[in-house]
Amino acid sequence: MPIPLRIYITPFADRGVVEPGQWSSDTAKKALDVVNTIWSKAKIAFVISDCLMEKPLDMAKSARSNDQRLLGVLASRHDPDNAIHIYLVNSIENLSAGGSSYPNSEPEPASFVQWYGNDHANGRAWAHELGHLMSLDHVEIDYSNEKQAAQRGAMAESG
């Protein structure tokens, strides 16, 4: 059974000046193809139930690198509806991660994924954030154990 996602493509603005959007419905679908290729090994598939173009979020560039604040602002723009909300946003300067996820956030689980510039990189970041929404954490690799490092490194690279 596929897992439905509600997608919000959210461009940014800064002091009323709208920045060019990087995501589109088409790029979201291409990135989701990469997501589903990665998650197919676990027999999990995601589908887009809705893909909505949002009104630009007017937020100073300096405030965007606080992932918890950004996700809170994005999530506060919508009423609770028992859906998994994914916010696709432009590249964010000084954000060290590909996005952020809060499986226990209010009012429902939510993630944002920043633009990485190509379908493969966008999809890998999105797949990673979906893993966090499913309460998966990062894989710790003991690089002093060559066999484990090779096995887990290969798993981490593939998904």
C-alpha positions in Angstrom: 0.0 0.0 0.0 1.5 3.3 -1.0 2.0 6.1 1.6 0.3 9.3 0.5 2.2 12.6 0.9 0.8 16.1 0.8 3.4 18.3 -0.9 3.7 22.0 -0.5 6.1 23.8 -2.9 7.0 26.9 -0.9 9.2 29.6 -2.5 10.8 32.2 -0.3 10.6 36.0 -0.2 12.7 38.4 1.7 11.1 41.7 2.8 8.4 41.3 0.1 10.9 40.4 -2.7 10.0 37.0 -4.1 12.9 34.8 -4.9 12.7 32.6 -8.0 11.3 29.2 -7.2 13.5 26.1 -7.7 10.9 23.3 -7.2 8.0 22.5 -9.5 5.4 19.7 -9.6 7.6 18.1 -12.3 10.8 18.2 -10.2 8.9 16.9 -7.2 7.7 13.9 -9.2 11.2 13.2 -10.5 12.7 13.4 -7.0 10.0 11.2 -5.7 11.0 8.6 -8.3 14.5 8.6 -6.7 12.9 8.3 -3.2 10.8 5.3 -4.3 13.9 3.6 -5.9 15.7 4.0 -2.5 12.8 2.8 -0.4 11.8 0.0 -2.7 14.3 -2.2 -0.9 12.1 -2.0 2.2 9.0 -2.5 0.1 7.8 1.0 0.9 6.3 3.3 -1.8 5.2 7.0 -1.5 2.7 8.8 -3.7 1.8 12.4 -4.0 -1.8 12.9 -2.9 -1.7 16.6 -3.4 1.0 19.0 -4.7 0.2 22.6 -3.9 2.1 25.7 -5.0 2.3 27.9 -1.9 2.3 31.6 -1.4 5.9 32.6 -0.9 7.1 32.5 2.7 8.5 35.9 3.6 11.4 35.1 5.9 14.8 36.7 6.2 17.6 34.6 4.9 19.3 34.7 8.2 16.3 33.1 9.9 16.0 30.1 7.5 19.0 28.2 8.8 17.2 27.4 12.0 15.5 24.3 10.8 13.1 23.9 13.8 11.9 27.5 13.4 11.5 27.1 9.7 9.5 23.9 9.9 7.4 25.4 12.6 6.5 28.4 10.5 5.8 26.2 7.4 3.6 23.8 9.4 1.7 26.7 11.1 0.4 27.8 7.7 -2.0 24.8 7.4 -4.7 23.2 9.5 -4.2 19.7 10.8 -5.5 17.0 8.5 -3.8 13.8 9.5 -1.6 13.9 6.4 2.2 13.7 6.1 3.2 17.2 5.0 6.4 17.6 3.0 7.6 21.2 2.3 9.9 21.6 -0.7 11.9 24.8 -0.4 14.7 26.6 -2.2 18.3 26.1 -1.2 19.1 27.5 2.2 22.4 29.2 2.9 24.2 27.9 6.0 21.8 24.9 6.5 24.1 22.0 7.1 21.4 19.3 6.4 19.3 18.6 3.4 16.2 19.4 5.3 14.6 18.5 8.6 11.9 16.2 10.0 9.9 16.1 13.1 7.9 12.9 13.5 6.2 14.1 16.7 5.7 17.7 15.6 2.4 19.4 16.1 -0.1 19.3 14.6 1.2 16.3 12.5 4.5 14.8 11.2 6.2 17.1 8.8 9.5 17.6 6.8 11.1 20.1 4.7 13.6 19.4 2.0 15.8 22.0 0.4 16.7 22.1 -3.3 20.0 20.5 -4.1 20.0 21.2 -7.9 19.3 17.8 -9.5 16.7 15.0 -9.2 19.1 12.5 -7.7 20.4 14.7 -4.9 16.9 16.1 -4.2 15.5 12.6 -4.0 18.3 11.3 -1.7 17.7 14.2 0.7 14.0 13.6 0.6 14.4 9.8 1.2 16.6 10.6 4.1 14.0 13.0 5.7 11.3 10.4 5.2 13.4 7.9 7.1 13.5 10.4 10.0 9.7 10.7 9.8 9.5 7.0 10.3 11.7 7.4 13.4 14.8 6.1 11.9 18.1 7.6 13.0 21.4 7.9 11.4 23.5 4.7 11.0 26.6 4.7 13.1 29.6 3.1 11.3 32.6 1.8 13.1 35.3 2.6 10.5 37.9 0.7 12.5 36.0 -2.5 11.7 36.7 -2.8 7.9 34.1 -5.4 7.2 31.3 -3.5 9.0 32.4 -0.3 7.5 32.2 -1.7 4.0 28.8 -3.3 4.6 27.2 -0.4 6.4 28.8 2.2 4.1 27.3 0.4 1.1 23.9 0.4 2.8 24.2 4.1 3.7 25.2 5.0 0.2 22.3 3.1 -1.4 19.7 4.8 0.8 
